[in-house]
């Protein structure tokens, strides 16, 4: 089963608005990562937040992590039409024999010009 | 640094055939992971190779196999193709060092679109 579960599954907003996407997970993590995928292409790494961090910024992106609730959120401020894509959270478990990155099913973001 | 490259980009095969996909990781990366992406199942992990050894494996049948060479390049093979194998196959590389806090940050290639007729 997927470790990360994103919500909503789809989000449609107007250009200039903020987009907030959420991710919940089940087990202890080393870090959590967010990726973007434009239609039919490979994923692009956006931001990584470590388990001992609570918030991180990168340009118009803001990620929060609440390990007590096992959840993370990705905020894109002042969205642009070019932000239209699918967004995935991926959890990196604590180091061990089965330390593989596990992706959620993704959120489809549509930004209307 | 050059990014992750995958060949071929598109492939059309018929049921029963086999296929080999290739992935060249970012220079210096020792881990290569393979994923299958379909509209219905999303992004599913196939396997990961690190230093020529399979380190992790997903829940796919034995028809799916892979290997990694000494230069870290990896190949994935699917034998006896089925219609359900039609998908975008993504390869990702990372440093792969588990003690590195960002050792599992994945850099993806553009993918190989496989269509099985």
Contacts between the chains, C-beta under 8 A, distances in Angstrom:
chain1	res1	chain2	res2	distance
A	2	B	42	7.1
A	30	B	101	7.1
A	30	B	104	7.4
A	31	B	101	6.5
A	31	B	102	7.3
A	31	B	104	7.5
A	33	B	105	6.5
A	33	B	106	7.6
A	35	B	106	7.7
A	35	B	108	7.8
A	40	B	88	6.7
A	40	B	111	7.6
A	40	B	113	7.2
A	41	B	110	5.8
A	41	B	111	6.8
A	42	B	4	7.5
A	42	B	90	5.8
A	42	B	92	7.9
A	42	B	108	3.7
A	42	B	109	5.3
A	42	B	110	4.7
A	42	B	111	5.2
A	43	B	43	7.9
A	43	B	90	7.0
A	43	B	92	7.5
A	43	B	106	7.3
A	43	B	108	4.4
A	44	B	108	7.0
A	45	B	105	5.9
A	45	B	106	6.5
A	45	B	107	6.6
A	45	B	108	7.8
A	48	B	102	6.0
A	48	B	105	5.7
A	50	B	101	5.8
A	88	B	43	6.7
A	90	B	106	7.5
A	92	B	104	4.5
A	95	B	98	4.3
A	95	B	99	6.6
A	98	B	56	6.2
A	99	B	56	7.3
A	99	B	98	5.5
A	99	B	104	6.8
A	100	B	33	7.1
A	100	B	45	5.8
A	100	B	48	5.8
A	100	B	56	4.3
A	100	B	58	7.9
A	100	B	104	7.9
A	101	B	33	7.3
A	101	B	45	7.7
A	101	B	104	5.3
A	101	B	106	6.0
A	102	B	45	6.9
A	103	B	35	7.7
A	103	B	42	7.2
A	103	B	43	4.4
A	103	B	45	7.7
A	104	B	42	7.6
A	105	B	42	4.2
A	105	B	43	7.7
A	106	B	42	6.4
A	106	B	43	7.3
